[in-house]
Amino acid sequence: MDPNSHPMNQTLDLLGRRWVLRILWELHRREELGAAALRDRCEGISTSVLHSRLADLLADARSDHVDPD
């Protein structure tokens, strides 16, 4: 089994990407935020990076992370 395909490694890779923890921190407040408001709260993030990180988080949330063993 490729160590990079292990669900824990995939999660750590995602969390290690720039801006991901800040985005999660802002989203955990459970306020409804549009992309513009979220971008304003993550001062310094570009629109393209914000959209990319949100897409990464959504893709990760939708994947099964089932261990094939």
Backbone as a printed PyTorch tensor [residue, N CA C, xyz], in Angstrom:
tensor([[[  0.8540,  -1.1870,   0.0000],
         [  0.0000,   0.0000,   0.0000],
         [  0.8970,   1.2470,   0.0000]],

        [[  0.6050,   2.1380,  -0.8710],
         [  1.3460,   3.3870,  -0.9580],
         [  1.0650,   4.2180,   0.2990]],

        [[  2.1090,   4.6290,   1.0460],
         [  1.8780,   5.3940,   2.2760],
         [  1.1640,   6.7190,   2.0260]],

        [[  1.3330,   7.2890,   0.8350],
         [  0.6740,   8.5570,   0.5280],
         [ -0.8180,   8.3980,   0.2940]],

        [[ -1.2750,   7.1660,   0.0690],
         [ -2.6970,   6.9550,  -0.1740],
         [ -3.4650,   6.6770,   1.1190]],

        [[ -2.7520,   6.5740,   2.2270],
         [ -3.4280,   6.3290,   3.5050],
         [ -4.2770,   7.5470,   3.8630]],

        [[ -5.4920,   7.3380,   4.3350],
         [ -6.3930,   8.4530,   4.6520],
         [ -5.7950,   9.4880,   5.6080]],

        [[ -5.0250,   9.0440,   6.6030],
         [ -4.4270,   9.9940,   7.5370],
         [ -3.4310,  10.8990,   6.8200]],

        [[ -2.6270,  10.3280,   5.9380],
         [ -1.6670,  11.1270,   5.1870],
         [ -2.3650,  12.1090,   4.2640]],

        [[ -3.4540,  11.6830,   3.6630],
         [ -4.2100,  12.5740,   2.7840],
         [ -4.8000,  13.7350,   3.5800]],

        [[ -5.3060,  13.4390,   4.7620],
         [ -5.8770,  14.4890,   5.6160],
         [ -4.8020,  15.4650,   6.0630]],

        [[ -3.6560,  14.9420,   6.4910],
         [ -2.5640,  15.8150,   6.9180],
         [ -2.0500,  16.6690,   5.7670]],

        [[ -2.0210,  16.0960,   4.5710],
         [ -1.6170,  16.8600,   3.3920],
         [ -2.5790,  18.0210,   3.1620]],

        [[ -3.8540,  17.7490,   3.2440],
         [ -4.8590,  18.7950,   3.0430],
         [ -4.7320,  19.8790,   4.1090]],

        [[ -4.6170,  19.4720,   5.3710],
         [ -4.5250,  20.4460,   6.4590],
         [ -3.2360,  21.2550,   6.4010]],

        [[ -2.2060,  20.7140,   5.7620],
         [ -0.9380,  21.4100,   5.6560],
         [ -0.8760,  22.4260,   4.5350]],

        [[ -1.8790,  22.4530,   3.7010],
         [ -1.8880,  23.4280,   2.6070],
         [ -2.1580,  24.8200,   3.1610]],

        [[ -1.4680,  25.7810,   2.5690],
         [ -1.6220,  27.1570,   3.0320],
         [ -3.0800,  27.5960,   2.9740]],

        [[ -3.5330,  28.2510,   3.9960],
         [ -4.8550,  28.8370,   4.1530],
         [ -5.9330,  27.8600,   4.6170]],

        [[ -5.7240,  26.5780,   4.5240],
         [ -6.7930,  25.6310,   4.8560],
         [ -7.2150,  25.7590,   6.3200]],

        [[ -6.2610,  25.8200,   7.2380],
         [ -6.6300,  25.9290,   8.6520],
         [ -7.3410,  27.2490,   8.9470]],

        [[ -6.9220,  28.3070,   8.3060],
         [ -7.5850,  29.6030,   8.5190],
         [ -9.0190,  29.5630,   7.9960]],

        [[ -9.2020,  28.9650,   6.8410],
         [-10.5550,  28.8430,   6.2720],
         [-11.4300,  28.0150,   7.2030]],

        [[-10.9160,  26.8940,   7.6840],
         [-11.6870,  26.0530,   8.6050],
         [-12.0050,  26.8050,   9.8940]],

        [[-11.0390,  27.5890,  10.3790],
         [-11.2730,  28.3750,  11.5970],
         [-12.4400,  29.3430,  11.3870]],

        [[-12.4580,  30.0270,  10.2710],
         [-13.5330,  30.9840,  10.0000],
         [-14.8640,  30.2670,   9.7920]],

        [[-14.8440,  29.1080,   9.1670],
         [-16.0940,  28.3760,   8.9130],
         [-16.6480,  27.7170,  10.1740]],

        [[-15.7800,  27.4280,  11.1540],
         [-16.2550,  26.7360,  12.3540],
         [-17.1830,  27.6020,  13.1980]],

        [[-17.1990,  28.8930,  12.9550],
         [-18.0610,  29.8040,  13.7130],
         [-19.5380,  29.6010,  13.4060]],

        [[-19.8100,  28.7920,  12.4000],
         [-21.1660,  28.4230,  11.9980],
         [-22.0060,  29.6070,  11.5250]],

        [[-21.3590,  30.6460,  11.1260],
         [-22.0650,  31.7570,  10.5060],
         [-22.1540,  31.4600,   9.0140]],

        [[-23.2110,  31.9020,   8.4200],
         [-23.3140,  31.7530,   6.9760],
         [-22.4390,  32.8190,   6.3390]],

        [[-21.4610,  32.3610,   5.5830],
         [-20.5410,  33.2740,   4.9210],
         [-20.5350,  33.0100,   3.4240]],

        [[-20.6240,  34.0610,   2.6680],
         [-20.4010,  33.9300,   1.2380],
         [-18.9060,  33.9590,   0.9800]],

        [[-18.5140,  33.7160,  -0.2430],
         [-17.0940,  33.6850,  -0.5800],
         [-16.4280,  35.0360,  -0.3280]],

        [[-17.1220,  36.1140,  -0.6130],
         [-16.5230,  37.4450,  -0.4220],
         [-16.2860,  37.7260,   1.0600]],

        [[-17.2500,  37.3850,   1.9110],
         [-17.0860,  37.5930,   3.3460],
         [-15.9700,  36.7160,   3.9020]],

        [[-15.9010,  35.4810,   3.4280],
         [-14.8410,  34.5820,   3.8680],
         [-13.4820,  35.1090,   3.4140]],

        [[-13.4020,  35.6000,   2.2060],
         [-12.1500,  36.1790,   1.7010],
         [-11.7500,  37.3850,   2.5400]],

        [[-12.7050,  38.2100,   2.9290],
         [-12.4090,  39.3730,   3.7630],
         [-11.8590,  38.9610,   5.1280]],

        [[-12.3970,  37.8740,   5.6800],
         [-11.9280,  37.4000,   6.9850],
         [-10.5490,  36.7640,   6.8980]],

        [[-10.2310,  36.2120,   5.7430],
         [ -8.9060,  35.6070,   5.5260],
         [ -8.0510,  36.6330,   4.7940]],

        [[ -7.7490,  37.6990,   5.4780],
         [ -7.0460,  38.8190,   4.8750],
         [ -5.7640,  38.3660,   4.1820]],

        [[ -5.6470,  38.7120,   2.9160],
         [ -4.4600,  38.3820,   2.1480],
         [ -4.6320,  37.2110,   1.1940]],

        [[ -5.7300,  36.4740,   1.3050],
         [ -5.9460,  35.3320,   0.4150],
         [ -6.5260,  35.8350,  -0.9120]],

        [[ -6.0660,  35.2600,  -1.9860],
         [ -6.6220,  35.6390,  -3.2920],
         [ -7.9050,  34.8520,  -3.5450]],

        [[ -8.7250,  35.3710,  -4.4190],
         [ -9.9740,  34.7080,  -4.7640],
         [ -9.7160,  33.3230,  -5.3440]],

        [[ -8.7140,  33.2060,  -6.2000],
         [ -8.4420,  31.9080,  -6.8290],
         [ -7.9620,  30.8780,  -5.8050]],

        [[ -7.1360,  31.2910,  -4.8590],
         [ -6.6720,  30.3590,  -3.8270],
         [ -7.8300,  29.9660,  -2.9190]],

        [[ -8.6670,  30.9150,  -2.5520],
         [ -9.8290,  30.5980,  -1.7190],
         [-10.7110,  29.5630,  -2.4040]],

        [[-11.0140,  29.7830,  -3.6490],
         [-11.8700,  28.8360,  -4.3740],
         [-11.2050,  27.4720,  -4.5110]],

        [[ -9.9060,  27.4780,  -4.7310],
         [ -9.1750,  26.2170,  -4.8430],
         [ -9.2100,  25.4430,  -3.5210]],

        [[ -8.9630,  26.1330,  -2.4100],
         [ -8.9730,  25.4610,  -1.1060],
         [-10.3780,  24.9810,  -0.7370]],

        [[-11.3850,  25.7580,  -1.0410],
         [-12.7590,  25.3140,  -0.7740],
         [-13.0930,  24.0810,  -1.6000]],

        [[-12.6610,  24.0550,  -2.8490],
         [-12.8840,  22.8750,  -3.6910],
         [-12.1560,  21.6620,  -3.1180]],

        [[-10.9230,  21.8670,  -2.6280],
         [-10.1730,  20.7710,  -2.0080],
         [-10.9090,  20.2330,  -0.7890]],

        [[-11.4050,  21.1350,   0.0530],
         [-12.1170,  20.7150,   1.2640],
         [-13.4060,  19.9760,   0.9210]],

        [[-14.1240,  20.4610,  -0.0670],
         [-15.3590,  19.7800,  -0.4740],
         [-15.0710,  18.4080,  -1.0580]],

        [[-14.0380,  18.3180,  -1.8680],
         [-13.6740,  17.0280,  -2.4570],
         [-13.2780,  16.0460,  -1.3590]],

        [[-12.5370,  16.5230,  -0.3640],
         [-12.1280,  15.6600,   0.7380],
         [-13.3400,  15.2150,   1.5550]],

        [[-14.2730,  16.1070,   1.7660],
         [-15.4690,  15.7650,   2.5460],
         [-16.3300,  14.7370,   1.8230]],

        [[-16.2740,  14.7370,   0.5020],
         [-17.1020,  13.8170,  -0.2850],
         [-16.4470,  12.4640,  -0.5020]],

        [[-15.1270,  12.3860,  -0.2930],
         [-14.4620,  11.1040,  -0.5120],
         [-14.7310,  10.1610,   0.6510]],

        [[-14.6170,   8.8860,   0.3690],
         [-14.9890,   7.8790,   1.3720],
         [-13.9110,   7.5870,   2.4050]],

        [[-12.6750,   7.7550,   2.0820],
         [-11.5830,   7.4480,   3.0080],
         [-11.7330,   6.0810,   3.6390]],

        [[-12.1290,   5.1220,   2.8690],
         [-12.2880,   3.7560,   3.3760],
         [-10.9890,   3.0180,   3.1460]],

        [[-10.4810,   2.3870,   4.1930],
         [ -9.2590,   1.5950,   4.0850],
         [ -9.5740,   0.3110,   3.3250]],

        [[ -8.8800,   0.0600,   2.2210],
         [ -9.2060,  -1.1270,   1.4150],
         [ -8.8260,  -2.4300,   2.0810]],

        [[ -8.0570,  -2.3960,   3.1650],
         [ -7.6530,  -3.6490,   3.8410],
         [ -8.7680,  -4.2260,   4.6720]]])
